[in-house]
Amino acid sequence: MKDVVLNNISKTYHKGMVQAVNDVTFHVSKGELFGLIGPDGAGKTSIFRILTTLLLPDGGTASVNGFDVVKDYKAIRKNVGYMPGKFSLYQDLSVQENLNFFAAIFHTSIEENYDLIKDIYIQLEPFRDRRAGKLSGGMKQKLALCCALIHRPTVLFLDEPTTGVDVVSRKEFWDMLKRLKQQGITILVSTPYMDEAMLCERIALIQNGQIMSIDTPENIIKQFPENLFAVKSDTMGNLLHDLKNIEIIKSCNAFGAYHHVTFNHDDPEMKEKLIRILEEKKHMNIELKPITPTIEDCFIKLMEN
């Protein structure tokens, strides 16, 4: 059963000059944790706004829980939860007042759906009288999630929920999502963080409003077409410049403490040849090793193609 379906959805801005969403098609199954992965400006937020009936598409069709996003917008709004990328709750209201307000909008109460939100609510309770605007980033995130869940939605949309949040809060948030999934909620999350892609069951890699690949993270990694190597030396800036100008190198990208490279030919001798070339260019303490590609490697490869 499919909870979310998009068929050839398109959206343009500024009188058709900016193509935010370009012929996007994908589906999300009931109870699935699905990730929309891409950088800022890729089209993630526009897709979520279309699916939550906040934005009309220019072309194509989309449905949530079998309801059309244009014709059945009222039914969709009753059954989905939406946490936008920017904290949008009432900052002058306290934690408890925000929760009570959103519960009242959906004609429910905290007590009625306490079993769903209790893991989050327990963490918020010590701050129940604090104004929302005075909360830390992690606590704002938990409050926003709690408000999005207060009416027990069947589908939950989370637009870049961990952007600007510390590492510990990011981990706690994803742990909460795993527990929510166990309660049968379909979850769609967008993120620019490639490492978070591995926490989803399936992902769609998106850039410039177009889907480049849809599959499980593991299968996308398996589709990486070449052997990948990590290389470093004492002078990483010079090393990057030199690697980009060596004929046997097919691609080279900076990744933290290493540069990731592929060769033009799948030949075991390429490694030794590269080391010799780098030594001739006066690089010292060269390290070259084979590595398993990451989702970020796959994303960059798809962009290059």
Buried (B, 14 or more C-beta within 10 A) or exposed (E): EBBBBBBEBBBBEEEEEEBBBBBBBBBBEBBBBBBBBBEEBBBBBBBBBBBBBBBEBBEBBBBBBEBBBBEBBEBBBBBBBBBBBEBEBBEEBBBBBBBBBBBEEBEBEBEBBEEBBEBBBEBBEEBEEBBBEEBEBBBBBBBBBBBBBBBBBBBBBBBBBBBEBEEEBBEBBBEBBEEBBEEEBBBBBBBBBBEBBBBBBBBBBBBBBBBBBBBBBEEBBEEBEBBBBBBBBEBBEBBBEBBEEBEBBEBBBEBEEBBBBBBEEEEEEBBEBBBEBBEEBEBEEBEBEEBEBBBBBBBBBBEEE
